[in-house]
Amino acid sequence: MPQAPRSERGTSTEERADLLTAPVEGLDEALAAVDAFDRTLLAGLLRPRPERVDDLTVLARAVAGSPLAARVAEATAKAAAGAASEDHFVTLAAARTALFGAVHDALTVGADEVTGRTREERPAEAPAARPAVNLLAAARTWLSDLARTGWQGIDHELAGGAAPIVSAMLPDPELRRLATLLDGFAAELAASCPGAALDRIPARRWGDLWSRALLLTMPGAADRPAVTAATGRLLPLGLDLHEHATAAQAQIHAVFEPADGTAPRLVRASVSVPKPDTVVAAGVWQLLRPHLSLLTALGEGRAMDLDAMPLTDEGDLIWDDARARAGEPADALATARVVLPTATALPTAPLDRHPARIAEPVFLEGYDRGQDGDTLTFTVAGHTLPVDTDRIPTASPLTPEAVAASRACVGLLRWDGGGFRLQPLAVETTVRKKAVALHAGAWAGGTTDKAGVRAEKAATDAVTVLRERAGRLLRK
């Protein structure tokens, strides 16, 4: 399993910056084992070829020293013979997930060393006992059929097999998380049919979706995390926007200062909405804004006072507008300078331990700016960090040019493409000889900025037309 490099106590943050580029022991081997297993899902495991049997052996060797060893050895032997059962596929998915979890943990330890951040331990909890659900068994069967057939063998009939399962799951809140995942996964597969005609197969992505869905079919895997009541002050750091053709999610990263005087904590608040594919740019804010008052506070540069707001033990606020009110002005860059270094991080849920899920809030200043081809870079203490400007929302005053001219930055440290990258959330820069702060979520709650007003008007017109058309269809 991968092991993160450790720094000695007493070193400064600048001296620890080399950990972002230092090799992590065992990381390459763990990722190679995942890739080997993903190759077995290309042609399927109904009649695996000899080279795919070798790939299964790579996976078994990678977890040989773990508690999964015996079960994975049995599962790989059955899969190599084309006789794997649903339980065996669950075991293989667990082994793949465990490898990514080890990679996540090693990288997170390294990121914590760089930031000097402490992280709370996750309490050991037994999953809640629940009787087996027929719908979970049906989902397992469909996912097992996918593994036997392989991505190259998918067709519309196989991809469509998830539809009745999803329809039956959606009314049950306990199964909605899995239903949403299955629905999106099946839609991706259907859009790629026939698999035999694909020039490129997203093997890792589909492997991630397959293994996560399969583990969520196990009773207790989708249990809701423990929740406590959070009372105190919430200081927003920045906004991360995820936008797809039919859905959008805004996730605000913030520091929560408990009223009881205990250590500040890193928390998140999220809102997700469905959207028409024609609503883009500033139109997304109009869809998200009514569901999360925190967006307005972020845009206005204010803190929020929380009163018994539900907070999971993984750091997610279950937002309730009735438990929040706007507070005093709070600049995100000031929060990042003063409060962020003292904040502790909450643990990550087992199924969320994946390197793609790493998003650590950091504050940088005094860096040198440069270019590596088309990629902007910040150099901190002699170590170069690529900057991912492609993640900046188009409907915001924050631009790649502003980031390139900045002198201080609040961002998310992410791991992508084999290394750490920085996603900017807010920067301090100079505009017309004046120091200004530009935020990715500055227009989330509305704006008087001329460019923002124009974008809002265009989006309003588009949303109005769509609502009128929907109303006519409903009347018919």
C-alpha positions in Angstrom: 0.0 0.0 0.0 1.3 3.5 -0.7 3.1 5.4 2.0 3.2 9.2 2.1 6.6 10.9 2.8 6.8 12.4 6.2 8.5 15.7 7.1 10.3 16.4 10.4 8.5 18.5 13.1 9.4 22.1 13.2 9.8 22.7 9.4 8.0 25.6 7.9 5.3 25.4 5.2 7.8 26.6 2.6 10.3 23.9 3.5 7.5 21.3 3.2 6.5 22.4 -0.3 8.8 19.7 -1.8 6.3 17.1 -0.6 3.9 18.1 -3.4 6.4 16.7 -5.9 8.1 14.0 -3.8 7.5 10.4 -4.9 5.1 8.5 -2.8 6.2 5.0 -2.1 4.0 2.3 -3.6 1.7 4.8 -5.4 2.7 3.8 -9.0 2.3 0.1 -8.1 -1.2 0.6 -6.6 -2.4 2.6 -9.7 -0.8 -0.1 -12.0 -2.8 -2.8 -10.2 -6.0 -0.8 -10.6 -5.2 -0.3 -14.3 -4.6 -4.0 -14.7 -8.0 -4.9 -13.2 -9.7 -2.2 -15.4 -8.2 -4.0 -18.5 -10.1 -7.1 -17.5 -13.4 -5.2 -17.7 -12.7 -4.2 -21.3 -13.6 -7.5 -22.9 -15.4 -8.9 -19.8 -14.9 -11.8 -17.4 -17.2 -14.3 -19.0 -14.3 -16.0 -20.9 -11.1 -14.0 -19.9 -8.1 -14.3 -22.2 -4.7 -15.4 -20.7 -3.4 -11.8 -20.6 -6.4 -10.8 -18.6 -5.9 -13.6 -16.2 -2.4 -12.2 -15.6 -4.0 -8.8 -14.9 -6.2 -10.4 -12.2 -3.1 -11.8 -10.6 -1.6 -8.3 -10.4 -4.7 -7.2 -8.4 -4.5 -10.1 -6.1 -0.7 -9.5 -5.4 -1.4 -5.8 -4.7 -3.6 -6.6 -1.7 -1.8 -9.8 -0.6 -0.7 -8.2 2.7 -4.2 -6.9 3.6 -7.2 -8.4 5.3 -8.8 -8.8 1.9 -6.0 -11.2 0.7 -7.8 -14.5 1.0 -11.1 -13.4 -0.4 -9.5 -11.6 -3.3 -7.3 -14.6 -4.1 -10.5 -16.7 -4.3 -12.4 -14.1 -6.3 -9.6 -13.7 -8.9 -9.3 -17.5 -9.3 -13.0 -17.8 -10.0 -12.9 -14.8 -12.3 -9.9 -16.3 -14.2 -12.0 -19.4 -14.8 -15.0 -17.4 -15.9 -17.0 -18.7 -12.9 -17.2 -15.5 -10.7 -20.4 -15.0 -8.8 -21.9 -11.7 -7.7 -20.1 -12.0 -4.3 -16.8 -12.5 -6.1 -17.4 -9.3 -8.2 -18.2 -7.4 -4.9 -14.9 -8.6 -3.6 -13.0 -7.5 -6.7 -14.7 -4.1 -6.5 -13.7 -3.8 -2.8 -10.1 -4.6 -3.6 -10.0 -1.9 -6.3 -11.6 0.6 -4.0 -9.2 -0.3 -1.2 -6.2 0.4 -3.5 -7.6 3.8 -4.4 -8.3 4.4 -0.7 -4.7 3.8 0.2 -3.6 6.2 -2.6 -6.0 8.8 -1.3 -4.8 8.4 2.3 -1.1 8.7 1.3 -1.7 11.8 -0.8 -3.8 13.4 1.9 -1.1 12.8 4.5 1.3 14.6 2.2 -1.1 17.5 1.7 -1.6 17.8 5.4 2.2 17.9 5.9 2.4 20.8 3.4 -0.4 22.8 5.1 0.5 21.8 8.6 -3.2 20.7 9.0 -4.4 18.2 11.6 -7.2 15.7 10.7 -9.7 14.2 13.0 -9.9 10.4 13.0 -13.1 8.7 11.8 -14.7 6.7 14.6 -15.1 3.0 14.0 -18.8 2.2 13.3 -20.5 -1.0 12.5 -23.0 -0.5 9.6 -26.6 -0.4 10.6 -28.3 -3.8 10.3 -30.8 -3.9 7.5 -32.5 -6.8 5.9 -31.5 -7.6 2.3 -33.4 -5.5 -0.2 -34.5 -7.2 -3.5 -33.7 -4.0 -5.4 -30.2 -4.1 -4.2 -29.9 -7.6 -5.4 -31.3 -6.6 -8.8 -28.7 -3.9 -9.1 -25.9 -6.3 -8.2 -27.1 -8.7 -10.9 -27.1 -5.9 -13.5 -23.6 -4.8 -12.5 -22.3 -8.3 -12.5 -23.7 -8.8 -16.1 -21.8 -5.7 -17.1 -18.6 -7.2 -15.7 -19.1 -10.5 -17.5 -20.0 -8.8 -20.8 -17.3 -6.1 -20.7 -17.3 -2.5 -22.0 -16.6 -3.7 -25.5 -19.7 -5.8 -25.5 -22.3 -3.3 -24.2 -25.4 -2.7 -26.2 -28.6 -0.9 -25.7 -30.4 -3.9 -24.2 -27.8 -4.4 -21.5 -27.5 -0.6 -20.7 -31.3 -0.3 -20.6 -31.5 -3.1 -18.0 -30.9 -0.6 -15.2 -34.0 1.5 -16.1 -36.7 -0.5 -14.2 -34.3 -0.9 -11.2 -33.7 2.9 -11.0 -37.5 3.6 -11.4 -38.2 1.3 -8.5 -35.4 2.7 -6.3 -36.1 6.5 -6.7 -39.2 6.7 -4.4 -37.1 5.3 -1.5 -34.9 8.0 0.1 -32.5 5.3 1.4 -31.9 4.0 -2.2 -31.9 7.3 -4.0 -28.1 7.8 -3.9 -27.5 4.4 -5.6 -30.4 5.1 -8.0 -28.9 8.3 -9.2 -25.5 6.7 -9.7 -27.0 3.8 -11.7 -29.1 6.2 -13.8 -26.1 8.3 -14.8 -23.9 5.3 -15.4 -26.5 3.6 -17.5 -27.0 6.8 -19.5 -23.3 7.0 -20.2 -23.2 3.4 -21.4 -26.2 3.9 -23.6 -24.7 6.9 -25.2 -21.6 4.8 -26.0 -23.3 1.8 -27.6 -22.3 -0.3 -29.3 -19.1 -0.8 -27.2 -17.4 -2.7 -30.0 -17.4 0.5 -32.1 -15.7 2.7 -29.5 -12.3 4.2 -30.4 -11.6 5.0 -26.8 -13.1 3.6 -23.6 -12.9 5.6 -20.4 -11.8 2.4 -18.5 -10.9 4.1 -15.2 -14.0 6.2 -15.0 -16.3 3.3 -15.8 -14.3 1.2 -13.4 -14.9 3.8 -10.7 -18.6 4.0 -11.3 -19.0 0.2 -11.5 -17.1 -0.5 -8.3 -18.7 2.3 -6.3 -22.2 1.2 -7.5 -21.5 -2.4 -6.7 -20.3 -1.6 -3.1 -23.4 0.6 -2.6 -25.6 -2.4 -3.2 -24.3 -4.0 0.0 -26.7 -3.4 3.0 -25.4 -0.6 5.2 -23.0 0.9 2.6 -25.2 3.9 1.9 -26.2 4.6 5.5 -26.3 8.3 6.3 -23.3 9.6 8.3 -23.7 10.7 11.9 -25.0 14.3 12.3 -24.3 16.9 15.0 -25.8 20.4 15.5 -23.3 23.1 14.5 -23.7 26.5 16.2 -21.2 29.3 15.5 -19.8 31.4 12.7 -19.3 30.2 9.1 -16.6 31.9 7.1 -16.7 31.1 3.4 -13.5 30.5 1.5 -14.7 30.0 -2.0 -16.9 28.2 -4.4 -16.4 25.1 -6.6 -18.9 24.7 -9.4 -19.6 21.4 -11.1 -21.7 21.8 -14.3 -23.0 19.1 -16.6 -25.5 19.1 -19.4 -28.4 18.2 -17.2 -27.3 19.0 -13.7 -25.2 21.6 -11.7 -23.7 21.6 -8.2 -22.2 24.4 -6.2 -20.0 23.4 -3.3 -18.8 26.1 -0.9 -15.7 25.5 1.1 -15.6 27.3 4.4 -14.2 27.5 7.9 -16.6 26.9 10.8 -15.8 28.5 14.1 -17.9 26.8 16.9 -19.5 29.0 19.4 -18.1 26.8 22.2 -14.6 28.0 21.4 -13.2 24.7 20.1 -10.9 24.5 17.2 -12.2 25.8 13.8 -13.1 23.1 11.3 -13.1 22.8 7.5 -16.6 22.2 6.2 -18.6 22.2 3.0 -22.1 23.2 2.0 -23.5 22.0 -1.3 -26.6 22.4 -3.5 -27.4 20.4 -6.6 -30.2 21.1 -9.2 -31.3 19.6 -12.5 -31.0 22.0 -15.4 -31.8 22.1 -19.1 -28.7 21.8 -21.3 -29.4 25.3 -22.8 -28.9 27.0 -19.4 -25.3 27.9 -19.1 -23.0 30.5 -17.6 -24.8 32.9 -15.3 -28.1 31.0 -15.8 -26.7 28.3 -13.5 -26.7 30.8 -10.6 -30.4 31.5 -11.1 -31.1 27.8 -10.7 -28.9 27.3 -7.6 -29.6 30.6 -5.8 -33.1 29.9 -4.4 -31.9 26.7 -2.7 -28.9 28.0 -0.7 -28.8 31.5 1.0 -25.0 30.9 1.5 -24.5 31.8 -2.1 -25.7 35.3 -1.5 -23.5 35.6 1.6 -20.5 34.4 -0.5 -21.2 37.0 -3.2 -21.6 39.8 -0.7 -18.4 38.8 1.2 -20.2 38.0 4.5 -20.0 35.4 7.2 -23.1 33.5 8.3 -24.2 32.8 11.9 -25.4 29.2 12.3 -27.8 27.9 14.9 -27.9 24.1 15.3 -27.2 23.5 11.6 -26.9 19.8 10.9 -23.2 18.8 10.3 -22.1 15.3 9.3 -19.0 13.8 10.8 -17.4 14.1 7.4 -17.7 17.9 7.3 -20.8 18.4 5.2 -23.4 20.9 6.3 -27.0 19.8 5.6 -28.2 23.3 4.8 -31.3 24.7 6.3 -31.9 28.4 5.6 -34.0 28.6 8.8 -30.9 27.9 10.8 -28.7 30.6 9.2 -28.6 34.3 9.1 -26.2 36.8 7.4 -23.4 38.0 9.6 -20.6 40.5 9.5 -18.4 41.2 6.5 -15.8 38.5 6.1 -13.2 38.6 3.4 -12.2 35.1 2.1 -8.5 36.1 1.6 -8.4 37.4 5.2 -10.0 34.2 6.4 -7.5 32.1 4.5 -4.6 34.1 5.9 -5.7 34.1 9.6 -8.1 31.3 10.3 -7.5 28.6 7.7 -4.0 27.7 9.2 -5.7 26.8 12.5 -8.6 24.8 11.0 -8.8 21.0 11.4 -10.1 18.7 8.7 -12.8 16.1 9.2 -12.3 12.5 8.1 -13.3 11.2 4.7 -16.0 8.5 4.3 -14.6 5.1 3.3 -16.3 5.1 -0.2 -15.1 8.6 -0.8 -11.4 7.8 -0.3 -10.4 8.3 -3.9 -7.6 10.6 -5.2 -10.0 12.3 -7.5 -12.0 13.5 -4.5 -9.0 15.3 -2.8 -9.8 19.0 -2.6 -7.8 20.6 0.2 -8.2 24.4 0.8 -4.9 26.2 0.8 -3.6 29.8 0.8 -0.5 30.8 -1.2 1.2 34.1 -1.6 4.7 35.3 -2.6 4.9 32.9 -5.4 6.5 33.3 -8.8 4.3 32.9 -11.8 5.3 31.1 -15.0 4.1 29.0 -17.9 4.7 25.3 -18.7 3.4 25.2 -22.3 -0.3 26.2 -22.0 -0.4 25.6 -18.2 0.0 28.4 -15.7 2.4 27.6 -12.8 3.1 29.0 -9.4 6.5 28.4 -8.0 6.6 28.2 -4.2 10.0 27.8 -2.4 11.5 26.6 -5.6 8.8 24.0 -6.3 6.5 24.3 -9.3 2.7 23.7 -8.9 0.5 23.6 -12.0 -2.6 25.8 -11.8 -5.9 24.4 -13.2 -7.6 27.5 -14.6 -10.0 25.3 -16.6 -12.0 24.8 -13.4 -12.9 28.5 -13.0 -16.6 29.1 -13.6 -17.2 31.2 -16.8 -19.8 33.3 -15.0 -17.5 35.0 -12.6 -15.1 37.9 -12.5 -12.2 35.5 -11.8 -10.4 34.8 -15.1 -7.2 32.9 -16.0 -5.6 36.3 -16.8 -6.4 37.6 -13.3 -5.0 34.4 -11.8 -1.8 34.8 -13.9 -1.4 38.4 -12.6 -2.2 37.5 -8.9 0.0 37.8 -5.8 -2.1 35.8 -3.4 -4.5 32.9 -4.0 -7.0 30.8 -2.1 -7.4 27.5 -3.9 -8.1 23.8 -3.7 -5.2 21.4 -3.8 -6.2 18.6 -6.1 -4.5 15.5 -7.4 -4.9 15.0 -11.1 -3.0 13.3 -13.9 -0.3 11.9 -11.6 0.4 15.1 -9.6 -1.0 17.9 -7.4 -2.6 20.9 -9.1 -4.1 24.1 -7.7 -7.7 25.1 -8.5 -8.1 28.9 -7.8 -11.1 30.0 -5.8 -10.1 33.6 -5.2 -7.1 35.8 -5.9 -5.7 39.1 -4.8 -4.4 41.1 -7.8 -4.0 44.6 -9.1 -6.6 46.3 -11.4 -5.9 49.9 -12.6 -3.2 50.2 -9.9 -5.6 49.1 -7.2 -5.5 46.0 -5.1 -8.7 44.0 -5.6 -10.0 40.5 -4.7 -11.6 38.4 -7.4 -13.7 35.4 -6.5 -15.0 32.5 -8.5 -18.4 32.7 -6.7 -18.7 36.5 -6.7 -21.8 36.5 -9.0 -23.4 33.5 -7.3 -25.8 35.7 -5.2 -26.3 38.4 -7.9 -24.1 41.2 -9.0 -24.0 44.9 -10.1 -20.9 44.3 -12.1 -21.6 45.3 -15.7 -20.4 42.1 -17.3 -22.3 40.1 -14.6 -25.5 42.1 -15.2 -25.3 41.4 -19.0 -24.8 37.7 -18.3 -27.7 37.6 -15.8 -30.0 39.3 -18.3 -29.1 36.9 -21.1 -29.7 33.9 -18.8 -33.0 35.3 -17.5 -34.2 35.6 -21.1 -33.3 32.0 -21.8 -34.9 30.7 -18.6 -38.1 32.7 -19.2 -38.4 31.2 -22.7 -37.9 27.7 -21.4 -40.5 28.2 -18.7 -43.1 29.5 -21.2 -42.5 26.5 -23.5 -42.8 24.1 -20.6 -46.1 25.8 -19.5 -47.5 25.4 -23.0 -46.6 21.7 -23.1 -48.2 21.1 -19.7 -51.4 22.9 -20.8 -51.6 20.7 -23.9 
